[in-house]
Amino acid sequence: RARARRVTRHLRRVAQAEKLIAKSYSALYSAFEREDESELMKFGKGRSQQTPTPRFNWR
């Protein structure tokens, strides 16, 4: 039982640290989006679609 308590205490601390890491990363990403939103809009989402090349229909 004592070992189980030690393990659960450790796991709770790890879970709390993971939550804090996720929170800080989301804050960092939102700050990045706020600062660089205009540049992100220039590029659009993903790669731009290429126009299809015209085909030669001789027959």
Secondary structure, 3 states (H helix, E strand, C coil): CHHHHHHHHHHHHHHHHHHHHHHHHHHHHHHHHHHHHHHHHHHCCCCCCCCCCCCCCCC
